Amino acid sequence: MEKEYLKLNNIGAYKRAFHLSNFVWEIVIKWDYFSRNTIGEQFVSAADSISANIAEGFGRYGKKIK
């Protein structure tokens, strides 16, 4: 019997965080230079770190479904 492993892309929280990150990038890229390079960089970094932290925690342990 082959073991089936849970995949990162099947985790709802990860998918939502990934889409949030893309959404934030789309917004911030339209801001003027000063706004992008002050609050924009921090906003994008914070949004990106959500999915990155989920992925890091996911990879820490092997997750078996059955």
Buried (B, 14 or more C-beta within 10 A) or exposed (E): EEEEEEEBEEBEEBBEBBEBBEEBBEEBEEBEEEEBEEEBEEBBEEBBEBBBEBBEEBEEEEEEEE
